[in-house]
Amino acid sequence: MFIITDKRFTTLGNQIFEFMSGLYPNLTEVDIEVIPTDLTEDNVFGWTLENNDQNEIEIHNELTQKDFITTLIHELIHVDQNVRGLLDDTERENEAYRLEGMLTERFMTEC
């Protein structure tokens, strides 16, 4: 189940989830909750926390549309990595950063 707790982001977030789950079917196997929140003090755009089969994505609530898309794609890659059991932080970030730009452009072209 994919849930976004802020109605402002529901449509775009659902579109991104549908796009990403087509590429990463593992995303449909776990519960994902996206929580827009103020992450200014943390100096990040988003992060993913895993708790059993529940994945919580906190995403900064003041992002441009493109930054929201890129960040959610990045964090959904981390959810897929959680399902696959990829635990090495360096590998996780390298993979997510390597793919986020390409997938953002693809999403913006196709959707």
WOZIRA-V701361 format. One line per field, one symbol per residue. burial: 1 if it has 9 or more other ideal C-beta (glycine too) atoms within 8 Angstrom, else 0. A space follows every 10 residues. Layout:
# WOZIRA-V701361
burial: ???
This chain:
# WOZIRA-V701361
burial: 0101010011 0111111011 1001011001 1111110010 0000111101 0001111111 1010001111 1111111111 1110010000 0100110011 0011001100 0
